[in-house]
C-alpha cells in the first residue's frame, strides 16, 4: 500500500514504514506529531518542507497526496483545455462547478511553489508589445521566418512563453510590418 513513509516520522501512524527523521520545522508544520526526543537536523539548508503549505483547511499530508496525484503541469494542461481567458472567467466556471474535482479552486495556493501568474495558469497570450519585446530583445529573433521557425521547433517553450505561432495574424490590429515588430525601423 502507498504511504508517505519518506515523510512520516516514527511518532505518526505509519508504524511499519522506516522513515528518515524529518526536520523540526516539518514536524511543527504537521502539528499532530510529538517530538520523541530524537535529534533533528535544524541546519537543513535544502529543506523544501517549508515551501508546501497545507491547502486551505486540509492537512499537509492530504495536500502532498493531492499534489502527487494531480501535479501542477497535469492540472494546468487540463485547465488550458477549458479555454478560460481571464480570472473572472475562471471564477465564474468555479462557482458553477464546471471544472470538476481535479482542479483546485485556488490553484495559486495549492501550487504556490510552481505558481507564476493567472495568465500563465490560464494560458493567456502575451500582449502585442510584450511579444514584440520578447521576440526581438530576449530571444534575439530578427525576422518573421526566424520567429515561426523558433515557435514550431520548440513548441513547448513557445507555449510556456505564451507567444502565438503567427504574431502577424494574432495581432492583426496592432501589426504594422515585420521591420517594426523586430525593431528594425
matplotlib code that plots the C-alpha trace (Angstrom):
import matplotlib.pyplot as plt

x = [0.0, 1.2, 2.0, 4.1, 6.7, 9.5, 7.7, 6.3, 8.2, 8.2, 5.6, 2.9, 0.6, 2.8, 4.4, 5.6, 7.4, 11.0, 11.4, 14.3, 13.6, 12.2, 13.4, 11.9, 10.4, 8.5, 7.2, 6.0, 4.1, 2.4, 1.4, 0.0, 3.2, 5.1, 8.8, 10.1, 13.4, 15.2, 17.9, 16.7, 18.9, 17.8, 20.6, 18.8, 19.5, 17.8, 14.7, 11.8, 9.2, 8.5, 7.6, 4.5, 1.8, -1.4, -4.1, -6.9, -8.5, -6.7, -3.8, -0.3, -0.5, -3.7, -2.1, 1.0, -1.0, -3.2, -0.1, 1.4, -1.9, -2.5, 0.8, 0.9, 1.6, -1.2, -3.7, -2.5, -2.9, -6.5, -7.1, -5.7, -8.3, -11.1, -10.0, -10.7, -9.4, -9.4, -9.5, -13.2, -14.0, -12.2, -14.2, -17.5, -16.6, -15.5, -18.7, -20.9, -18.9, -17.8, -14.2, -14.7, -12.9, -9.4, -8.8, -8.3, -10.5, -7.4, -4.5, -2.4, -2.4, -2.3, 0.6, 2.3, 5.9, 5.3, 2.9, 3.8, 0.6, -3.1, -2.2, 0.3, -2.1, -4.9, -2.5, -3.5, -1.3, 1.0, 0.1, 1.5, 4.1, 5.2, 5.5, 7.4, 9.9, 10.3, 10.9, 13.4, 15.1, 15.1, 15.0, 17.1, 14.8, 15.2, 12.5, 9.1, 10.6, 13.0, 10.1, 7.9, 10.8, 11.5, 7.9, 7.5, 10.8, 10.3, 6.5, 6.7, 8.9, 6.7, 3.6, 5.4, 6.4, 2.7, 3.5, 1.5, 2.6, 1.8, 2.1, 1.1, -2.2, -2.8, -2.1, -3.5, -4.9, -1.6, 0.7, 2.4, 5.1, 7.9, 10.6, 8.6, 7.9, 11.5, 12.8, 14.5, 12.7]
y = [0.0, 3.5, 5.7, 8.8, 6.8, 9.0, 11.9, 10.2, 10.5, 7.4, 9.0, 9.0, 6.2, 4.6, 2.2, -0.3, 2.2, 3.1, 6.8, 9.3, 11.6, 14.9, 18.3, 20.0, 22.7, 20.0, 18.4, 21.8, 22.4, 19.0, 19.8, 16.4, 14.6, 14.8, 15.1, 11.9, 13.2, 12.4, 14.6, 16.5, 18.4, 22.1, 23.3, 21.8, 24.4, 22.5, 22.0, 22.0, 21.1, 24.8, 25.6, 23.4, 24.5, 22.8, 23.7, 25.7, 23.6, 20.4, 18.7, 18.8, 15.0, 15.5, 18.4, 16.3, 13.3, 15.6, 17.2, 13.8, 12.5, 15.8, 17.7, 21.3, 20.5, 17.9, 20.3, 23.2, 21.1, 20.3, 24.0, 25.0, 22.8, 24.7, 27.9, 30.5, 33.9, 35.7, 35.3, 36.4, 33.7, 31.2, 32.4, 32.0, 28.5, 27.6, 28.9, 26.9, 23.7, 23.3, 22.4, 19.3, 17.8, 17.5, 21.2, 23.1, 26.2, 28.2, 26.9, 29.8, 28.4, 24.6, 25.1, 28.1, 26.8, 26.5, 29.4, 32.2, 34.1, 33.7, 34.5, 31.7, 29.2, 30.0, 30.1, 33.7, 35.0, 38.0, 41.4, 42.6, 44.8, 42.0, 39.5, 42.1, 42.8, 39.1, 38.1, 40.9, 41.7, 38.4, 35.7, 37.7, 36.9, 39.2, 38.1, 36.5, 33.4, 33.1, 33.6, 31.0, 28.5, 29.1, 28.5, 25.4, 23.8, 24.4, 24.5, 23.5, 26.5, 28.8, 27.6, 28.3, 31.8, 32.3, 33.6, 32.9, 30.9, 33.8, 37.2, 38.9, 37.1, 37.1, 40.8, 41.9, 45.1, 46.2, 44.7, 47.3, 45.2, 42.8, 45.5, 47.3, 44.1, 43.1, 46.7, 47.3, 50.6]
z = [0.0, -0.8, 2.1, 2.6, 4.5, 3.4, 5.2, 8.2, 11.5, 13.7, 16.0, 13.3, 12.3, 9.7, 12.2, 9.7, 7.4, 8.1, 7.7, 7.8, 10.7, 9.3, 10.3, 13.4, 11.1, 9.2, 12.4, 13.6, 10.3, 10.6, 14.2, 15.1, 15.9, 19.1, 19.4, 20.9, 21.9, 18.6, 17.3, 14.3, 11.9, 12.2, 9.8, 6.7, 4.1, 1.3, 3.4, 0.9, 3.5, 4.2, 0.6, 0.5, 2.9, 3.8, 1.3, 2.9, 5.7, 4.6, 6.3, 4.9, 4.3, 2.2, 0.3, -0.5, -1.7, -3.9, -5.4, -6.2, -7.7, -9.5, -10.2, -11.4, -15.1, -15.3, -13.8, -16.0, -19.1, -18.1, -17.4, -20.8, -22.5, -20.9, -22.7, -20.0, -20.9, -17.5, -13.7, -13.8, -16.4, -14.1, -11.1, -12.9, -14.0, -10.5, -8.9, -11.4, -10.8, -14.4, -13.6, -11.6, -8.7, -10.2, -10.5, -7.2, -6.7, -5.6, -7.7, -6.7, -3.1, -4.0, -6.4, -4.7, -5.3, -9.0, -9.4, -11.8, -12.6, -13.5, -17.2, -17.2, -15.5, -18.0, -21.0, -21.9, -24.7, -24.1, -25.4, -28.8, -27.1, -24.7, -27.5, -29.6, -26.8, -26.0, -29.7, -30.5, -27.2, -25.3, -27.9, -30.4, -33.4, -36.4, -38.9, -39.1, -40.6, -37.6, -35.2, -36.9, -37.0, -33.3, -32.3, -34.5, -33.5, -29.8, -29.3, -25.6, -24.9, -27.0, -25.1, -21.8, -23.1, -24.1, -27.6, -30.7, -33.7, -36.1, -34.4, -37.7, -37.6, -33.9, -33.5, -36.9, -35.4, -34.0, -36.6, -38.8, -40.6, -39.9, -39.5, -36.9, -34.9, -34.8, -34.0, -37.4, -38.1]

ax = plt.figure().add_subplot(projection="3d")
ax.plot(x, y, z, "-o")
ax.set_aspect("equal")
plt.show()
